Amino acid sequence: MVPNVIRIGCCGFPVSRKRYVKEFNVVELQNTFYNLPSREWCRMLHESLPQGFEITIKAWQAVTHPSTSPTWRRMRSKPRGELLNYGYLKYTRENIDALTEIVERARILGAGIIVFQTPSSMPCDKESLENVGRFFKEAINIAGEDVKLGWEPRGECSRRREVLELIKENGLIHVVDPFKTMPVSLPGGVAYFRLHGIGGEVNYRYRYSDGDLMGLYKLITKLNPRVAYVMFNNIYMFEDALRFKKLVESMKT
């Protein structure tokens, strides 16, 4: 059985935008993680892309990573307020204000999914997860029906039963690398995969074999989501995504 839709793309534009859109119909923006883009930039990008091309975005690190994270060094303009109140999906005014800005940019871009990728250093004790639950309840209200939220926990949080229950209870998209784990639920029939390479939590230098890609296709077919997003995030992402696209097309004939 072939899944209804498999949307294949990359995390970021690994080649020129002009070349990319000839091959793929979806991209997950990565620059939105390092810096909150301007509204004008979002409008210009949205207008420059062909009709039917889909954007998803990686959430601004202000809400997922603490201000002590090395990734903050790439942030051109620090957010307002107390920096210690940012990151780790804390239910703070600072995080909620940053989230509101993210959702606004997503709407301008026409993005239907925001991916929250939290670091392995994120605490997942009872108090922290209660905080996360409050954050996502507020986030869902802010995002409304047109923007869906996905969470890719890393480290210990990715294995905690309480985290998986929180994802299910809030109707979040469980963002996973399918070569490591499978989603606990498919809200709205949506599966969202980010492929970071095989061998360790991430292995960006990994090049997927033909056998890997066939295994991925069979895995998706067995899961049978309404739509599966397959977003490659390795050094060879463009080539690997193109090979997977051709494999999927060949299975339809």
Secondary structure as UniProt FT lines:
FT   STRAND          5..11
FT   HELIX           17..23
FT   STRAND          26..29
FT   HELIX           31..34
FT   HELIX           39..48
FT   TURN            51..52
FT   STRAND          54..58
FT   HELIX           61..64
FT   TURN            67..68
FT   HELIX           70..74
FT   HELIX           83..85
FT   TURN            88..89
FT   HELIX           93..109
FT   STRAND          113..117
FT   TURN            120..121
FT   HELIX           126..143
FT   TURN            144..146
FT   STRAND          148..152
FT   HELIX           155..159
FT   HELIX           161..169
FT   TURN            170..171
FT   STRAND          173..174
FT   TURN            178..180
FT   HELIX           187..189
FT   STRAND          190..195
FT   TURN            204..205
FT   HELIX           210..223
FT   STRAND          227..232
FT   TURN            235..236
FT   HELIX           237..252
//
